[in-house]
Each structure stands twice: as C-alpha cells, then as structure tokens.
Amino acid sequence: MVATSWTLGGLLVFGLCDVLALDLLVAPRALEAPAERGGPATDTAPPPREVAVKREAPVVAVAVDPAAAPVAAAPVAAAPVAAPPAPASGAGAAAVAQDVVAAVAAPTPAAEAPAPVAAPVPVATIDRTPVVLHFASDRATLSSDSSAQLDALVARLDLDTADAIEIIGHADDRGSERYNDELSARRMHRVRDYLAAHGVAPARMTGRAAGEHEPAEAGEGPDALAANRRVEIRVQDPEGSAR
C-alpha cells in the first residue's frame, strides 16, 4: 500500500514536468507560425512569455544539544543617574543661612530638674517648764484644773520619751511635821498614779515627799499657805538634770 502511493506520486510529478517542457517548446513555434505561412512580417516580435517558477527556500535543520549550557545574555549596563544640579552660589548660601537660623531658633531641651531635697525635719521644741498643781487644805484630790494640766503634760511627754519625771509633794506648815510629810506623800502618789494611767511609764517617774520644808512662799497668810499646798512636776533629761 505504501509502495503504491509512492509510485503514483512519482508519476504525477513526472507528468507535470512533461507538460511544462511541452509548453515551453510549443510557445516559440506558435510565435513563428505566421511568418512561415506568408503572413505579414512585423518589425517587432511579441515579447516572450515569462513563466514564473516558484522556488521554495531551503529549510535548514539545526540540531540543539539539550545538555549544552544556556548562553547567558549579555549584561545591560544601567544608564547612569544624573546628579541633581548643584545650587547656585547664592541659593546655597541662602540655604546654609536658613539652616543656621533654624538651628538657633530651635528650642533648647530643658535640663532635668534636680531631685527635690527633703526639708529637714524640724526638731520639736518641748516645753520643760515645771508643772505646779495646787490642792485644797488637807486634801490630796485633783481638781478639774489640775487634771487638765496633767493631760497637757502627757502630750508633751509623748514628744520625748527619753525624759525622766520627778514628782515632789508639798504641804503648808500647819499641823505636825509628821502629818505634813504624810499629806505631801499622798499628793505625790496621786499625781504619779494619774500619769501612769494615761500612758506614762512608771520607770520614767520618781517621787518624794518634801512636807513643809520647801515652802514656795514664806508667811502665815492665806495666799502663802495656798501656794505651799502643791505638787511640782519637773522634767529631766536622761542625765538627771532638771529642765
């Protein structure tokens, strides 16, 4: 079947070639026929018939080796970037001047404020003036005024717990000396118990009974006798000196 197809193809090709050759041979004879038959001769012969033969361009096969390394493309150089034109001398000077003015006008950062210094704690001034309490004749009870004085003393003593307290009981000179000693002792104990009940440590307190031997005023008048019926409270520093 394949051989027959090739044979028919060959016959067609040769047939076409014979037709073309015959055409080329017959065409000149046809042009010359009028002259041979005694027809009028012309000075100009008709132009020969041109037959265009189409030729196909040969196909060239190029074998490509798949193992061959790819051809690297030539690098394309980047076009240089033109630098911006330098400012004119006048513009450059103006720009520099503006930068200087801006730098001078810029606010200077504020320096950190120094840490506040703690104010010294004021030393409390403690009033160590002796406290004097007065009593009725032949009595050892505290009056309302005496209680208020002792309350103020307790507040003062809380400011300095190192101070010591001396409590001294007195009496006027009426009655016997022994009785006056006992009366002055009762007055002293009454004051000491009040202070201890209001928070003053007993170890800070000392007491003694002076009787009639340390009068505040001399004389037998009512004012002198009233001034001598008393209890004195003296605040002392740790070394024992009275304030």
C-alpha positions in Angstrom: 0.0 0.0 0.0 2.8 2.4 0.9 4.8 1.5 -2.3 1.8 2.1 -4.5 1.3 5.6 -3.0 5.0 6.5 -3.7 4.7 5.2 -7.3 1.5 7.3 -8.0 3.2 10.4 -6.5 6.2 9.9 -8.8 4.1 9.6 -11.9 2.2 12.8 -11.1 5.5 14.7 -10.7 6.9 13.4 -14.0 3.7 14.2 -15.8 3.7 17.8 -14.6 7.3 18.2 -15.7 6.5 16.9 -19.2 3.6 19.4 -19.5 5.8 22.3 -18.5 8.5 21.2 -21.0 6.0 20.8 -23.9 4.6 24.3 -23.1 8.0 25.8 -23.4 8.7 24.1 -26.8 5.3 25.0 -28.3 5.3 28.6 -27.4 8.2 29.8 -29.7 6.8 27.8 -32.6 3.4 29.4 -32.3 5.0 32.8 -32.4 6.9 32.0 -35.6 4.0 30.3 -37.4 2.6 33.5 -39.1 5.9 34.2 -40.9 6.1 30.7 -42.3 2.6 30.8 -43.6 3.4 34.0 -45.6 1.6 36.4 -43.3 2.8 40.0 -42.9 6.0 40.3 -41.1 6.3 42.7 -38.3 9.3 44.6 -37.2 8.7 43.9 -33.6 8.4 40.4 -32.3 6.0 39.9 -29.4 7.6 39.7 -26.1 8.4 36.2 -24.9 6.1 34.8 -22.4 7.6 34.7 -19.0 6.9 31.7 -16.8 7.4 32.3 -13.1 8.8 29.3 -11.3 8.3 29.4 -7.6 11.2 28.2 -5.6 10.8 27.3 -2.0 13.5 28.4 0.4 15.6 25.5 1.7 14.8 24.6 5.3 18.0 24.2 7.4 17.6 22.0 10.4 19.6 23.0 13.4 20.4 20.3 16.0 20.1 21.5 19.6 22.0 19.7 22.3 19.8 19.7 25.4 22.9 19.1 27.5 24.6 22.3 26.3 24.8 25.1 28.8 22.5 28.0 28.2 24.0 31.1 26.7 24.0 33.9 29.2 22.6 37.1 28.0 25.0 40.0 27.8 24.5 42.3 30.8 22.8 45.5 30.0 24.6 48.4 31.7 22.3 50.6 33.7 22.0 54.1 32.5 23.9 56.5 34.9 21.6 58.6 37.0 22.4 62.2 36.6 23.2 64.0 39.8 20.9 66.9 40.6 22.4 70.2 39.6 24.3 72.0 42.3 22.5 75.1 43.6 23.9 78.3 42.5 26.3 80.0 44.9 23.6 82.5 46.1 21.0 79.8 46.6 23.5 77.6 48.5 24.4 80.5 50.8 20.7 81.2 51.5 20.1 77.6 52.3 23.0 77.5 54.7 21.8 80.7 56.4 18.3 79.2 56.8 19.8 76.1 58.4 21.8 78.2 60.8 18.7 80.3 61.7 16.6 77.2 62.2 19.3 75.7 64.5 19.5 78.8 66.6 15.7 79.2 66.8 15.2 75.5 67.8 14.2 75.3 71.5 16.9 74.0 73.7 15.8 70.9 75.6 15.1 71.7 79.2 17.6 70.3 81.6 16.2 67.8 84.1 15.1 69.4 87.3 17.3 68.2 90.2 15.7 65.9 92.7 13.9 67.7 95.4 15.9 67.9 98.6 13.9 66.7 101.6 13.4 69.6 104.0 15.0 68.9 107.4 12.6 67.7 110.0 12.2 70.5 112.5 13.2 69.5 116.0 10.2 69.8 118.2 10.7 72.2 121.0 9.5 70.6 124.1 8.3 72.8 126.9 10.0 71.5 130.0 8.8 74.2 132.3 7.9 72.6 135.7 4.2 72.0 136.2 2.7 73.1 139.6 -0.6 71.7 140.8 -2.4 73.2 143.8 -4.6 71.4 146.4 -7.2 72.3 148.9 -6.3 72.4 152.6 -5.8 68.9 154.0 -6.8 67.3 150.7 -5.0 65.1 148.1 -7.6 65.0 145.4 -7.1 66.6 141.9 -9.2 69.5 140.8 -10.5 69.8 137.2 -7.8 72.4 136.5 -5.1 70.0 137.8 -6.4 67.2 135.6 -6.3 69.5 132.5 -2.7 70.4 133.4 -1.7 66.7 133.7 -3.3 65.9 130.3 -1.3 68.6 128.6 1.8 67.3 130.3 1.2 63.8 129.0 1.0 65.2 125.4 4.3 66.9 125.9 6.0 63.8 127.3 5.0 61.8 124.2 7.3 64.0 122.1 10.4 62.9 124.0 10.2 59.5 125.7 13.7 59.8 127.0 12.9 62.4 129.6 12.6 61.4 133.2 10.0 62.9 135.5 10.4 63.9 139.1 7.2 64.4 141.2 7.6 66.4 144.5 4.7 66.7 147.0 4.5 69.7 149.4 2.3 70.8 152.4 1.9 74.1 154.4 3.3 74.3 157.9 0.0 73.9 159.8 -0.2 70.7 161.7 2.5 68.4 162.8 5.6 67.8 160.7 4.9 64.1 160.5 1.3 64.7 159.3 2.5 67.1 156.7 5.1 64.6 155.4 2.3 62.0 155.0 0.0 64.5 153.3 2.6 65.6 150.8 3.3 61.9 150.1 -0.3 61.2 149.3 -0.5 64.2 146.9 2.7 62.9 145.2 1.3 59.4 144.7 -2.0 60.8 143.4 -0.3 62.6 140.6 2.0 59.7 139.8 -1.0 57.3 139.5 -2.8 59.7 137.2 0.2 59.9 134.8 0.7 56.1 134.8 -3.0 55.6 134.0 -2.6 57.9 131.0 0.4 56.2 129.4 3.5 57.5 131.1 5.8 54.6 132.0 6.3 54.2 135.8 10.0 53.6 135.2 10.3 57.2 134.0 8.9 58.7 137.1 10.4 59.2 140.5 8.8 60.9 143.5 9.4 62.2 147.0 7.6 63.9 149.8 9.0 67.3 150.9 6.4 68.0 153.7 6.6 71.6 155.0 10.3 72.0 154.5 10.4 73.6 151.0 7.8 76.4 151.0 7.2 78.3 147.9 6.3 81.5 149.9 7.1 82.4 153.5 4.4 83.7 155.8 1.2 82.7 157.5 -1.3 84.5 155.3 -3.9 82.6 153.1 -2.0 83.3 149.9 1.2 81.9 151.2 -0.4 78.8 152.7 -2.3 78.1 149.4 0.9 78.5 147.4 2.7 75.9 149.6 -0.1 73.2 149.3 1.2 71.9 145.9 2.9 69.2 143.8 5.8 70.1 141.4 6.5 68.0 138.3 10.0 68.5 136.9 11.0 67.1 133.6 14.6 65.9 133.5 17.0 64.8 130.7 18.4 61.3 130.9 21.4 62.5 132.8 19.1 63.7 135.6 19.4 67.4 135.4 16.1 69.3 135.8 14.8 71.4 133.0 
